[in-house]
Amino acid sequence: QVHLVESGGGLVQPGGSLRLSCAASGMIFSIATMGWYRQAPGKERELVAGITGGGTTNYADSVKGRFTISRDNAKNRMYLQMNSLKPEDTAVYYCNIYPRPFGSWGQGTQVTVSS
């Protein structure tokens, strides 16, 4: 079974930074295109960034210039460096394959940006 575990979230002030981590198992991670998704209360889950096995990236317009997605295939790990955080970034963040995620999602990690 595919297992995805997110970590690294927390409470941060506007303008602050966080680094999220995704640990993957049960899949051939090195050839999988991966993505970070987020879901705020009352809103649909949305893609924030994607990365191919070879390192090609794409970002939602709302996070371009502030977030950086990366991966370490030797460790089956994916990361999201989030800088200049805004209150509107507050959400539960999930990792999954992209653009067609698995039906099962991890528990996610909560990011709260507040003064």
N, CA, C and O atoms as CSV, one atom per row, in Angstrom:
chain,resi,resn,atom,element,x,y,z
A,1,GLN,N,N,0.816,-1.187,0.000
A,1,GLN,CA,C,0.000,0.000,0.000
A,1,GLN,C,C,0.864,1.255,0.000
A,1,GLN,O,O,1.927,1.301,0.618
A,2,VAL,N,N,0.377,2.274,-0.711
A,2,VAL,CA,C,1.046,3.558,-0.710
A,2,VAL,C,C,0.795,4.240,0.621
A,2,VAL,O,O,-0.331,4.259,1.117
A,3,HIS,N,N,1.851,4.800,1.198
A,3,HIS,CA,C,1.756,5.494,2.461
A,3,HIS,C,C,2.476,6.825,2.335
A,3,HIS,O,O,3.641,6.873,1.939
A,4,LEU,N,N,1.784,7.904,2.672
A,4,LEU,CA,C,2.319,9.250,2.585
A,4,LEU,C,C,2.152,9.931,3.934
A,4,LEU,O,O,1.052,9.971,4.485
A,5,VAL,N,N,3.244,10.465,4.462
A,5,VAL,CA,C,3.232,11.087,5.780
A,5,VAL,C,C,3.811,12.488,5.682
A,5,VAL,O,O,4.970,12.666,5.308
A,6,GLU,N,N,2.992,13.484,6.021
A,6,GLU,CA,C,3.401,14.880,5.993
A,6,GLU,C,C,3.812,15.337,7.393
A,6,GLU,O,O,3.270,14.868,8.394
A,7,SER,N,N,4.770,16.252,7.448
A,7,SER,CA,C,5.207,16.811,8.715
A,7,SER,C,C,5.789,18.199,8.495
A,7,SER,O,O,6.035,18.603,7.358
A,8,GLY,N,N,6.007,18.924,9.577
A,8,GLY,CA,C,6.683,20.207,9.514
A,8,GLY,C,C,5.807,21.429,9.665
A,8,GLY,O,O,6.320,22.547,9.719
A,9,GLY,N,N,4.499,21.250,9.734
A,9,GLY,CA,C,3.614,22.390,9.891
A,9,GLY,C,C,3.697,22.983,11.280
A,9,GLY,O,O,4.356,22.444,12.169
A,10,GLY,N,N,3.008,24.114,11.451
A,10,GLY,CA,C,3.001,24.774,12.734
A,10,GLY,C,C,2.366,26.138,12.652
A,10,GLY,O,O,1.759,26.501,11.645
A,11,LEU,N,N,2.513,26.893,13.728
A,11,LEU,CA,C,1.996,28.255,13.831
A,11,LEU,C,C,3.130,29.233,13.573
A,11,LEU,O,O,4.192,29.138,14.189
A,12,VAL,N,N,2.906,30.172,12.664
A,12,VAL,CA,C,3.938,31.135,12.298
A,12,VAL,C,C,3.301,32.497,12.051
A,12,VAL,O,O,2.146,32.583,11.634
A,13,GLN,N,N,4.061,33.566,12.312
A,13,GLN,CA,C,3.582,34.916,12.048
A,13,GLN,C,C,3.630,35.237,10.558
A,13,GLN,O,O,4.421,34.645,9.824
A,14,PRO,N,N,2.793,36.170,10.103
A,14,PRO,CA,C,2.908,36.613,8.713
A,14,PRO,C,C,4.341,37.054,8.402
A,14,PRO,O,O,4.984,37.732,9.203
A,15,GLY,N,N,4.823,36.656,7.225
A,15,GLY,CA,C,6.194,36.935,6.839
A,15,GLY,C,C,7.187,35.875,7.252
A,15,GLY,O,O,8.345,35.923,6.837
A,16,GLY,N,N,6.766,34.917,8.059
A,16,GLY,CA,C,7.643,33.864,8.523
A,16,GLY,C,C,7.804,32.748,7.519
A,16,GLY,O,O,7.288,32.816,6.403
A,17,SER,N,N,8.535,31.703,7.932
A,17,SER,CA,C,8.856,30.580,7.055
A,17,SER,C,C,8.613,29.251,7.748
A,17,SER,O,O,8.709,29.143,8.971
A,18,LEU,N,N,8.298,28.243,6.950
A,18,LEU,CA,C,8.193,26.863,7.395
A,18,LEU,C,C,8.706,25.952,6.300
A,18,LEU,O,O,8.660,26.307,5.122
A,19,ARG,N,N,9.197,24.777,6.676
A,19,ARG,CA,C,9.627,23.761,5.724
A,19,ARG,C,C,8.853,22.481,5.988
A,19,ARG,O,O,8.987,21.881,7.055
A,20,LEU,N,N,8.047,22.059,5.026
A,20,LEU,CA,C,7.262,20.846,5.138
A,20,LEU,C,C,8.009,19.674,4.520
A,20,LEU,O,O,8.798,19.845,3.591
A,21,SER,N,N,7.752,18.485,5.043
A,21,SER,CA,C,8.377,17.272,4.551
A,21,SER,C,C,7.317,16.215,4.278
A,21,SER,O,O,6.325,16.122,5.001
A,22,CYS,N,N,7.526,15.419,3.235
A,22,CYS,CA,C,6.644,14.318,2.866
A,22,CYS,C,C,7.475,13.057,2.725
A,22,CYS,O,O,8.407,13.013,1.923
A,23,ALA,N,N,7.145,12.032,3.496
A,23,ALA,CA,C,7.802,10.735,3.413
A,23,ALA,C,C,6.889,9.765,2.678
A,23,ALA,O,O,5.732,9.591,3.061
A,24,ALA,N,N,7.397,9.132,1.628
A,24,ALA,CA,C,6.606,8.241,0.787
A,24,ALA,C,C,7.127,6.814,0.858
A,24,ALA,O,O,8.333,6.588,0.965
A,25,SER,N,N,6.211,5.851,0.799
A,25,SER,CA,C,6.564,4.444,0.732
A,25,SER,C,C,5.506,3.700,-0.072
A,25,SER,O,O,4.408,4.214,-0.286
A,26,GLY,N,N,5.838,2.480,-0.520
A,26,GLY,CA,C,4.893,1.683,-1.277
A,26,GLY,C,C,4.715,2.115,-2.716
A,26,GLY,O,O,3.707,1.781,-3.340
A,27,MET,N,N,5.671,2.848,-3.256
A,27,MET,CA,C,5.621,3.326,-4.631
A,27,MET,C,C,7.031,3.508,-5.159
A,27,MET,O,O,7.991,3.570,-4.391
A,28,ILE,N,N,7.148,3.595,-6.493
A,28,ILE,CA,C,8.456,3.877,-7.088
A,28,ILE,C,C,8.601,5.390,-7.111
A,28,ILE,O,O,8.272,6.050,-8.097
A,29,PHE,N,N,9.094,5.917,-6.014
A,29,PHE,CA,C,9.094,7.355,-5.791
A,29,PHE,C,C,9.898,8.107,-6.837
A,29,PHE,O,O,9.491,9.183,-7.275
A,30,SER,N,N,11.036,7.554,-7.243
A,30,SER,CA,C,11.963,8.277,-8.108
A,30,SER,C,C,11.376,8.635,-9.470
A,30,SER,O,O,11.852,9.575,-10.108
A,31,ILE,N,N,10.361,7.914,-9.931
A,31,ILE,CA,C,9.760,8.197,-11.232
A,31,ILE,C,C,8.371,8.807,-11.111
A,31,ILE,O,O,7.693,9.015,-12.117
A,32,ALA,N,N,7.950,9.092,-9.900
A,32,ALA,CA,C,6.621,9.633,-9.663
A,32,ALA,C,C,6.636,11.158,-9.670
A,32,ALA,O,O,7.447,11.785,-8.988
A,33,THR,N,N,5.729,11.743,-10.447
A,33,THR,CA,C,5.514,13.177,-10.346
A,33,THR,C,C,4.681,13.443,-9.097
A,33,THR,O,O,3.601,12.878,-8.924
A,34,MET,N,N,5.193,14.302,-8.239
A,34,MET,CA,C,4.593,14.543,-6.933
A,34,MET,C,C,4.076,15.969,-6.820
A,34,MET,O,O,4.487,16.858,-7.565
A,35,GLY,N,N,3.173,16.166,-5.878
A,35,GLY,CA,C,2.645,17.498,-5.645
A,35,GLY,C,C,2.321,17.748,-4.189
A,35,GLY,O,O,2.051,16.826,-3.420
A,36,TRP,N,N,2.356,19.017,-3.833
A,36,TRP,CA,C,1.838,19.481,-2.552
A,36,TRP,C,C,0.470,20.100,-2.793
A,36,TRP,O,O,0.291,20.910,-3.702
A,37,TYR,N,N,-0.484,19.711,-1.973
A,37,TYR,CA,C,-1.841,20.221,-2.031
A,37,TYR,C,C,-2.182,20.863,-0.693
A,37,TYR,O,O,-1.539,20.582,0.318
A,38,ARG,N,N,-3.193,21.725,-0.689
A,38,ARG,CA,C,-3.653,22.281,0.577
A,38,ARG,C,C,-5.161,22.456,0.552
A,38,ARG,O,O,-5.774,22.603,-0.506
A,39,GLN,N,N,-5.741,22.437,1.739
A,39,GLN,CA,C,-7.173,22.624,1.876
A,39,GLN,C,C,-7.450,23.475,3.106
A,39,GLN,O,O,-7.104,23.104,4.227
A,40,ALA,N,N,-8.076,24.617,2.880
A,40,ALA,CA,C,-8.506,25.492,3.951
A,40,ALA,C,C,-9.941,25.140,4.335
A,40,ALA,O,O,-10.672,24.579,3.519
A,41,PRO,N,N,-10.357,25.457,5.560
A,41,PRO,CA,C,-11.728,25.148,5.978
A,41,PRO,C,C,-12.764,25.734,5.025
A,41,PRO,O,O,-12.710,26.916,4.684
A,42,GLY,N,N,-13.708,24.896,4.598
A,42,GLY,CA,C,-14.762,25.349,3.714
A,42,GLY,C,C,-14.371,25.519,2.266
A,42,GLY,O,O,-15.187,25.968,1.461
A,43,LYS,N,N,-13.140,25.171,1.908
A,43,LYS,CA,C,-12.673,25.335,0.542
A,43,LYS,C,C,-12.251,23.997,-0.056
A,43,LYS,O,O,-11.987,23.034,0.664
A,44,GLU,N,N,-12.192,23.956,-1.382
A,44,GLU,CA,C,-11.745,22.764,-2.084
A,44,GLU,C,C,-10.236,22.590,-1.928
A,44,GLU,O,O,-9.500,23.565,-1.775
A,45,ARG,N,N,-9.792,21.347,-1.967
A,45,ARG,CA,C,-8.364,21.070,-1.968
A,45,ARG,C,C,-7.771,21.561,-3.283
A,45,ARG,O,O,-8.360,21.355,-4.344
A,46,GLU,N,N,-6.614,22.208,-3.222
A,46,GLU,CA,C,-5.986,22.757,-4.401
A,46,GLU,C,C,-4.510,22.385,-4.458
A,46,GLU,O,O,-3.861,22.203,-3.429
A,47,LEU,N,N,-3.995,22.275,-5.673
A,47,LEU,CA,C,-2.569,22.038,-5.861
A,47,LEU,C,C,-1.814,23.344,-5.643
A,47,LEU,O,O,-2.218,24.386,-6.159
A,48,VAL,N,N,-0.734,23.297,-4.892
A,48,VAL,CA,C,0.114,24.476,-4.718
A,48,VAL,C,C,1.435,24.360,-5.467
A,48,VAL,O,O,1.993,25.380,-5.871
A,49,ALA,N,N,1.952,23.153,-5.664
A,49,ALA,CA,C,3.206,22.968,-6.378
A,49,ALA,C,C,3.344,21.527,-6.819
A,49,ALA,O,O,2.847,20.621,-6.151
A,50,GLY,N,N,4.022,21.304,-7.951
A,50,GLY,CA,C,4.295,19.968,-8.450
A,50,GLY,C,C,5.746,19.835,-8.858
A,50,GLY,O,O,6.403,20.824,-9.183
A,51,ILE,N,N,6.253,18.588,-8.841
A,51,ILE,CA,C,7.642,18.337,-9.219
A,51,ILE,C,C,7.750,16.957,-9.851
A,51,ILE,O,O,7.243,15.982,-9.295
A,52,THR,N,N,8.405,16.861,-11.007
A,52,THR,CA,C,8.622,15.585,-11.667
A,52,THR,C,C,9.765,14.843,-11.003
A,52,THR,O,O,10.493,15.403,-10.183
A,53,GLY,N,N,9.916,13.559,-11.371
A,53,GLY,CA,C,11.026,12.787,-10.845
A,53,GLY,C,C,12.374,13.403,-11.154
A,53,GLY,O,O,13.319,13.259,-10.379
A,54,GLY,N,N,12.468,14.090,-12.285
A,54,GLY,CA,C,13.698,14.732,-12.690
A,54,GLY,C,C,13.899,16.133,-12.160
A,54,GLY,O,O,14.950,16.731,-12.395
A,55,GLY,N,N,12.912,16.680,-11.444
A,55,GLY,CA,C,13.081,17.973,-10.803
A,55,GLY,C,C,12.425,19.162,-11.478
A,55,GLY,O,O,12.617,20.292,-11.030
A,56,THR,N,N,11.657,18.951,-12.544
A,56,THR,CA,C,10.920,20.048,-13.159
A,56,THR,C,C,9.753,20.443,-12.266
A,56,THR,O,O,9.014,19.580,-11.793
A,57,THR,N,N,9.582,21.739,-12.033
A,57,THR,CA,C,8.598,22.219,-11.064
A,57,THR,C,C,7.550,23.112,-11.698
A,57,THR,O,O,7.766,23.698,-12.759
A,58,ASN,N,N,6.412,23.206,-11.027
A,58,ASN,CA,C,5.391,24.187,-11.359
A,58,ASN,C,C,4.696,24.606,-10.078
A,58,ASN,O,O,4.655,23.855,-9.104
A,59,TYR,N,N,4.139,25.836,-10.089
A,59,TYR,CA,C,3.556,26.416,-8.892
A,59,TYR,C,C,2.242,27.097,-9.212
A,59,TYR,O,O,2.046,27.622,-10.308
A,60,ALA,N,N,1.347,27.080,-8.240
A,60,ALA,CA,C,0.163,27.911,-8.332
A,60,ALA,C,C,0.571,29.377,-8.303
A,60,ALA,O,O,1.550,29.743,-7.653
A,61,ASP,N,N,-0.183,30.216,-9.010
A,61,ASP,CA,C,0.155,31.635,-9.065
A,61,ASP,C,C,0.227,32.265,-7.672
A,61,ASP,O,O,1.024,33.174,-7.442
A,62,SER,N,N,-0.593,31.788,-6.757
A,62,SER,CA,C,-0.667,32.378,-5.431
A,62,SER,C,C,0.596,32.173,-4.598
A,62,SER,O,O,0.805,32.885,-3.616
A,63,VAL,N,N,1.443,31.211,-4.973
A,63,VAL,CA,C,2.642,30.919,-4.182
A,63,VAL,C,C,3.939,31.136,-4.944
A,63,VAL,O,O,5.016,30.988,-4.367
A,64,LYS,N,N,3.869,31.480,-6.215
A,64,LYS,CA,C,5.079,31.695,-7.006
A,64,LYS,C,C,5.956,32.765,-6.378
A,64,LYS,O,O,5.473,33.822,-5.971
A,65,GLY,N,N,7.239,32.481,-6.305
A,65,GLY,CA,C,8.186,33.418,-5.719
A,65,GLY,C,C,8.316,33.312,-4.227
A,65,GLY,O,O,9.229,33.902,-3.650
A,66,ARG,N,N,7.417,32.566,-3.566
A,66,ARG,CA,C,7.458,32.430,-2.118
A,66,ARG,C,C,7.735,30.995,-1.674
A,66,ARG,O,O,8.410,30.776,-0.669
A,67,PHE,N,N,7.217,30.016,-2.419
A,67,PHE,CA,C,7.373,28.612,-2.067
A,67,PHE,C,C,8.351,27.933,-3.025
A,67,PHE,O,O,8.436,28.305,-4.196
A,68,THR,N,N,9.086,26.942,-2.530
A,68,THR,CA,C,9.980,26.149,-3.353
A,68,THR,C,C,9.767,24.669,-3.056
A,68,THR,O,O,9.908,24.234,-1.913
A,69,ILE,N,N,9.425,23.894,-4.087
A,69,ILE,CA,C,9.250,22.455,-3.944
A,69,ILE,C,C,10.547,21.758,-4.347
A,69,ILE,O,O,11.216,22.183,-5.289
A,70,SER,N,N,10.896,20.703,-3.643
A,70,SER,CA,C,12.102,19.943,-3.954
A,70,SER,C,C,11.906,18.490,-3.540
A,70,SER,O,O,10.917,18.150,-2.890
A,71,ARG,N,N,12.855,17.632,-3.921
A,71,ARG,CA,C,12.752,16.217,-3.561
A,71,ARG,C,C,14.127,15.602,-3.416
A,71,ARG,O,O,15.104,16.087,-3.986
A,72,ASP,N,N,14.192,14.528,-2.645
A,72,ASP,CA,C,15.397,13.735,-2.469
A,72,ASP,C,C,14.994,12.298,-2.759
A,72,ASP,O,O,14.459,11.610,-1.890
A,73,ASN,N,N,15.252,11.846,-3.982
A,73,ASN,CA,C,14.802,10.520,-4.390
A,73,ASN,C,C,15.490,9.397,-3.615
A,73,ASN,O,O,14.903,8.330,-3.431
A,74,ALA,N,N,16.713,9.617,-3.164
A,74,ALA,CA,C,17.422,8.610,-2.392
A,74,ALA,C,C,16.758,8.351,-1.048
A,74,ALA,O,O,16.900,7.268,-0.479
A,75,LYS,N,N,16.030,9.345,-0.538
A,75,LYS,CA,C,15.352,9.232,0.749
A,75,LYS,C,C,13.843,9.080,0.628
A,75,LYS,O,O,13.149,9.022,1.643
A,76,ASN,N,N,13.323,9.014,-0.593
A,76,ASN,CA,C,11.873,8.991,-0.823
A,76,ASN,C,C,11.195,10.147,-0.078
A,76,ASN,O,O,10.190,9.957,0.608
A,77,ARG,N,N,11.758,11.331,-0.227
A,77,ARG,CA,C,11.275,12.513,0.484
A,77,ARG,C,C,11.001,13.659,-0.475
A,77,ARG,O,O,11.699,13.834,-1.474
A,78,MET,N,N,9.984,14.430,-0.160
A,78,MET,CA,C,9.661,15.652,-0.871
A,78,MET,C,C,9.505,16.767,0.149
A,78,MET,O,O,9.076,16.529,1.278
A,79,TYR,N,N,9.855,17.988,-0.253
A,79,TYR,CA,C,9.850,19.116,0.667
A,79,TYR,C,C,9.129,20.312,0.057
A,79,TYR,O,O,9.013,20.433,-1.162
A,80,LEU,N,N,8.655,21.181,0.921
A,80,LEU,CA,C,8.093,22.452,0.501
A,80,LEU,C,C,8.621,23.531,1.433
A,80,LEU,O,O,8.227,23.604,2.597
A,81,GLN,N,N,9.517,24.369,0.916
A,81,GLN,CA,C,10.007,25.512,1.658
A,81,GLN,C,C,9.050,26.675,1.425
A,81,GLN,O,O,8.840,27.093,0.287
A,82,MET,N,N,8.478,27.191,2.494
A,82,MET,CA,C,7.487,28.258,2.416
A,82,MET,C,C,8.042,29.501,3.092
A,82,MET,O,O,8.298,29.499,4.297
A,83,ASN,N,N,8.226,30.555,2.319
A,83,ASN,CA,C,8.721,31.828,2.827
A,83,ASN,C,C,7.664,32.906,2.644
A,83,ASN,O,O,6.708,32.730,1.888
A,84,SER,N,N,7.842,34.018,3.338
A,84,SER,CA,C,6.926,35.157,3.241
A,84,SER,C,C,5.476,34.715,3.386
A,84,SER,O,O,4.616,35.091,2.590
A,85,LEU,N,N,5.222,33.924,4.395
A,85,LEU,CA,C,3.891,33.348,4.577
A,85,LEU,C,C,2.846,34.411,4.868
A,85,LEU,O,O,3.113,35.405,5.544
A,86,LYS,N,N,1.657,34.180,4.343
A,86,LYS,CA,C,0.522,35.073,4.488
A,86,LYS,C,C,-0.614,34.357,5.204
A,86,LYS,O,O,-0.681,33.128,5.168
A,87,PRO,N,N,-1.511,35.097,5.854
A,87,PRO,CA,C,-2.653,34.444,6.503
A,87,PRO,C,C,-3.454,33.554,5.556
A,87,PRO,O,O,-3.985,32.528,5.979
A,88,GLU,N,N,-3.548,33.931,4.286
A,88,GLU,CA,C,-4.294,33.128,3.335
A,88,GLU,C,C,-3.623,31.803,2.983
A,88,GLU,O,O,-4.218,30.979,2.289
A,89,ASP,N,N,-2.389,31.585,3.451
A,89,ASP,CA,C,-1.731,30.296,3.292
A,89,ASP,C,C,-2.176,29.289,4.343
A,89,ASP,O,O,-1.816,28.115,4.262
A,90,THR,N,N,-2.948,29.728,5.323
A,90,THR,CA,C,-3.419,28.844,6.380
A,90,THR,C,C,-4.268,27.723,5.791
A,90,THR,O,O,-5.263,27.981,5.114
A,91,ALA,N,N,-3.870,26.473,6.051
A,91,ALA,CA,C,-4.551,25.310,5.500
A,91,ALA,C,C,-3.888,24.050,6.042
A,91,ALA,O,O,-2.835,24.110,6.677
A,92,VAL,N,N,-4.520,22.912,5.783
A,92,VAL,CA,C,-3.869,21.625,5.973
A,92,VAL,C,C,-3.174,21.276,4.665
A,92,VAL,O,O,-3.796,21.304,3.603
A,93,TYR,N,N,-1.896,20.949,4.734
A,93,TYR,CA,C,-1.086,20.654,3.560
A,93,TYR,C,C,-0.877,19.150,3.428
A,93,TYR,O,O,-0.549,18.472,4.402
A,94,TYR,N,N,-1.070,18.635,2.217
A,94,TYR,CA,C,-0.960,17.216,1.914
A,94,TYR,C,C,0.015,16.990,0.761
A,94,TYR,O,O,0.206,17.870,-0.079
A,95,CYS,N,N,0.626,15.816,0.726
A,95,CYS,CA,C,1.391,15.411,-0.442
A,95,CYS,C,C,0.711,14.231,-1.120
A,95,CYS,O,O,0.020,13.444,-0.474
A,96,ASN,N,N,0.913,14.117,-2.428
A,96,ASN,CA,C,0.339,13.037,-3.208
A,96,ASN,C,C,0.972,13.080,-4.602
A,96,ASN,O,O,1.752,13.982,-4.908
A,97,ILE,N,N,0.633,12.109,-5.433
A,97,ILE,CA,C,1.109,12.167,-6.807
A,97,ILE,C,C,0.325,13.242,-7.566
A,97,ILE,O,O,-0.748,13.665,-7.135
A,98,TYR,N,N,0.868,13.662,-8.676
A,98,TYR,CA,C,0.311,14.736,-9.486
A,98,TYR,C,C,0.428,14.343,-10.948
A,98,TYR,O,O,1.433,13.743,-11.328
A,99,PRO,N,N,-0.555,14.654,-11.789
A,99,PRO,CA,C,-1.773,15.422,-11.532
A,99,PRO,C,C,-2.987,14.604,-11.120
A,99,PRO,O,O,-4.054,15.168,-10.881
A,100,ARG,N,N,-2.843,13.273,-11.030
A,100,ARG,CA,C,-3.963,12.427,-10.620
A,100,ARG,C,C,-3.615,11.765,-9.300
A,100,ARG,O,O,-3.014,10.690,-9.292
A,101,PRO,N,N,-3.978,12.381,-8.185
A,101,PRO,CA,C,-3.599,11.852,-6.874
A,101,PRO,C,C,-4.253,10.515,-6.563
A,101,PRO,O,O,-5.322,10.196,-7.084
A,102,PHE,N,N,-3.599,9.739,-5.709
A,102,PHE,CA,C,-4.199,8.524,-5.185
A,102,PHE,C,C,-5.479,8.868,-4.439
A,102,PHE,O,O,-5.638,9.979,-3.933
A,103,GLY,N,N,-6.388,7.904,-4.379
A,103,GLY,CA,C,-7.639,8.127,-3.669
A,103,GLY,C,C,-7.473,8.269,-2.176
A,103,GLY,O,O,-8.309,8.883,-1.515
A,104,SER,N,N,-6.401,7.707,-1.630
A,104,SER,CA,C,-6.135,7.795,-0.205
A,104,SER,C,C,-5.154,8.928,0.079
A,104,SER,O,O,-4.140,9.076,-0.604
A,105,TRP,N,N,-5.474,9.725,1.102
A,105,TRP,CA,C,-4.642,10.841,1.510
A,105,TRP,C,C,-4.104,10.606,2.913
A,105,TRP,O,O,-4.721,9.901,3.712
A,106,GLY,N,N,-2.956,11.194,3.208
A,106,GLY,CA,C,-2.412,11.151,4.546
A,106,GLY,C,C,-3.167,12.074,5.479
A,106,GLY,O,O,-4.186,12.657,5.108
A,107,GLN,N,N,-2.661,12.199,6.689
A,107,GLN,CA,C,-3.330,13.055,7.667
A,107,GLN,C,C,-3.077,14.533,7.427
A,107,GLN,O,O,-3.786,15.378,7.972
A,108,GLY,N,N,-2.084,14.852,6.626
A,108,GLY,CA,C,-1.737,16.232,6.365
A,108,GLY,C,C,-1.015,16.877,7.536
A,108,GLY,O,O,-0.890,16.287,8.609
A,109,THR,N,N,-0.539,18.104,7.314
A,109,THR,CA,C,0.094,18.863,8.377
A,109,THR,C,C,-0.469,20.283,8.368
A,109,THR,O,O,-0.539,20.927,7.321
A,110,GLN,N,N,-0.864,20.757,9.534
A,110,GLN,CA,C,-1.539,22.046,9.654
A,110,GLN,C,C,-0.534,23.193,9.617
A,110,GLN,O,O,0.454,23.194,10.350
A,111,VAL,N,N,-0.802,24.162,8.758
A,111,VAL,CA,C,-0.042,25.407,8.705
A,111,VAL,C,C,-0.988,26.539,9.071
A,111,VAL,O,O,-2.014,26.733,8.420
A,112,THR,N,N,-0.645,27.283,10.108
A,112,THR,CA,C,-1.451,28.419,10.537
A,112,THR,C,C,-0.584,29.663,10.541
A,112,THR,O,O,0.437,29.712,11.226
A,113,VAL,N,N,-0.989,30.668,9.776
A,113,VAL,CA,C,-0.260,31.933,9.680
A,113,VAL,C,C,-1.130,33.003,10.319
A,113,VAL,O,O,-2.184,33.353,9.789
A,114,SER,N,N,-0.691,33.520,11.449
A,114,SER,CA,C,-1.511,34.455,12.211
A,114,SER,C,C,-0.644,35.326,13.097
A,114,SER,O,O,0.410,34.902,13.572
A,115,SER,N,N,-1.104,36.563,13.316
A,115,SER,CA,C,-0.450,37.467,14.249
A,115,SER,C,C,-0.874,37.195,15.686
A,115,SER,O,O,-0.413,37.873,16.604
